[in-house]
Amino acid sequence: MTRRTNSTVAGSAFLLYIALGIPSLILTNRATHAPDVAGKLASIAQHATDVRVAIVLILFSGFCALTLGVTLYALTRDQDRDLALIALCCRVGEGVIAAVSAVRTLQLLSVAMASTGAAAPDAAAVQAFGGLLLKQGGLGLPISATCFAVGSTLYSYLFLRARSIPVALAWLGVLASVLLVVALPLQLTGFLHGQLTYFVWIPMAVFEVTLGLWLIIKGVAMPPRRPPA
C-alpha cells in the first residue's frame, strides 16, 4: 500500500479501536457487576446477549490492533526498522491476547449458563472454575494493555524522530505511552488500583483520537532522507 493509504487505514483503525473497546468494556462490566463469584456467574447468565456482543467487539478490536501494527510499521520503518519491528510484534501480541480473551470469555459464558437450571453441576466446582476464568480474564487486560503501551511508545518515538507528525502530538504520544508502561505493571502487582487505573488512560485517549484524525486528514509527512554512509 502507498504511504497515504497506510495513513488512512491506520487513522481509521485508531478510531475504530476506540469505538469497539469502550462498548465492550461497558458490556463486560455490566455483565460481571456483582460482589462474589456466584453473583458474577448469575449476572453473566442473565446478560448472555451482552456478553456475546462484547466477545465480538473484543475479537474485532484484536484485528484493529493487528492492522495498526502493520500500517504503523510501514509508516515508521524508514526511521528505524528494528524498533519498528519490535513495536509491530508488541501490537501483534496484543491482538493475539485479545483473541485468547474472547475465547476465555466464551468459556466463562458457557460455565455461567451451565450453572443455572435444574441440571446444573456441582455448585462448588462451577464457582471454582468460574472464579479461575474471571481471575485470568482480569489479568489478561493489563497484560494485553502493556503490549499495547510498549508498542505505542516505540511508534510515538519513531514519529517524533522522523518529525512526520506534529512534534507536540508525538510528544503527547510518548508521554502517554510511558505513563501506561509504568502504571500497568503497578496495576498487575496491586500497587495501583481504584479510579487511578482509569485516569491514566485519559492522555492516551486524547492522543489516539487526535492522531487518528490527523492520519486520516493530513497523513504522514515523508522524513528527510539521510545521506548514505
C-alpha positions, 0 to 999 in steps of 0.5 A: 500500500502507498504511504497515504493509504497506510495513513488512512487505514491506520487513522481509521483503525485508531478510531475504530479501536476506540469505538469497539473497546469502550462498548465492550468494556461497558458490556463486560462490566455490566455483565460481571457487576456483582460482589462474589463469584456466584453473583458474577456467574448469575449476572453473566447468565442473565446478560448472555446477549451482552456478553456475546456482543462484547466477545465480538467487539473484543475479537474485532478490536484484536484485528484493529490492533493487528492492522495498526501494527502493520500500517504503523510499521510501514509508516515508521520503518524508514526511521528505524526498522528494528524498533519498528519491528519490535513495536509491530510484534508488541501490537501483534501480541496484543491482538493475539491476547485479545483473541485468547480473551474472547475465547476465555470469555466464551468459556466463562459464558458457557460455565455461567449458563451451565450453572443455572437450571435444574441440571446444573453441576456441582455448585462448588466446582462451577464457582471454582472454575468460574472464579479461575476464568474471571481471575485470568480474564482480569489479568489478561487486560493489563497484560494485553494493555502493556503490549499495547503501551510498549508498542505505542511508545516505540511508534510515538518515538519513531514519529517524533524522530522522523518529525512526520507528525506534529512534534507536540502530538508525538510528544503527547504520544510518548508521554502517554505511552510511558505513563501506561508502561509504568502504571500497568505493571503497578496495576498487575502487582496491586500497587495501583488500583481504584479510579487511578487505573482509569485516569491514566488512560485519559492522555492516551485517549486524547492522543489516539483520537487526535492522531487518528484524525490527523492520519486520516486528514493530513497523513504522514509527512515523508522524513528527510532522507539521510545521506548514505554512509 
